[in-house]
């Protein structure tokens, strides 16, 4: 394990999580790009479980011998069972500029997912409205105009089909909690391993959802940055597919 990998363990949905490590992909004076493992919360929540934001603050404090509290801005989140790329801001100025990019649509996130069954059509844009129930931490599709509902838009593209499963590439145009899981389950093709939203179509296993691409403009240098990372291709169901061919900026 490299110096930039730290072991962590955290349960999700009542299941015991495997030990995994986060990896620092890029670091400069302004930003920190990290590969978040599955089953680790992105930031503190009411569960009180270990989370990536606090782990990275500890890393910065120890590595750079910083006194007092360490600033690290949370720009966006990944759901706990979702692995993949995240960017954090090391200054408040960087955080503000990255958040502005998100509001203006200049901040691009893409995912790979394995779906149960093959969606028809094999490529499409899904638009709808989602509302979160904070009591049970569930998100639901609902009609436009429902109080508290927020618009949710994504586009999926089927890349490969194997044994009743489909590898799809997904681009998010909005960043709602559980968005991909809920919208794909809404067309009866839930993400593999999604026992929470999959219903009768669910297949048990580790959630096959991974944020593989992150693209944004550096908040200070203004350089356009693109980061890519493959899902754990030795694991089921990822190992059934040609992931290298599926990766694109």
Beta strands, then each sheet from edge to edge (+ up, - down):
strand 1: 5-8
strand 2: 20-27
strand 3: 31-36
strand 4: 73-74
strand 5: 83-89
strand 6: 108-116
strand 7: 123-133
strand 8: 138-142
strand 9: 150-162
strand 10: 165-172
strand 11: 209-217
strand 12: 224-228
sheet 1: 1+ 2- 3+ 5- 4+
sheet 2: 1+ 2- 3+ 5- 11- 6+ 10- 9+ 7- 8+
sheet 3: 1+ 2- 3+ 5- 11- 12+
end
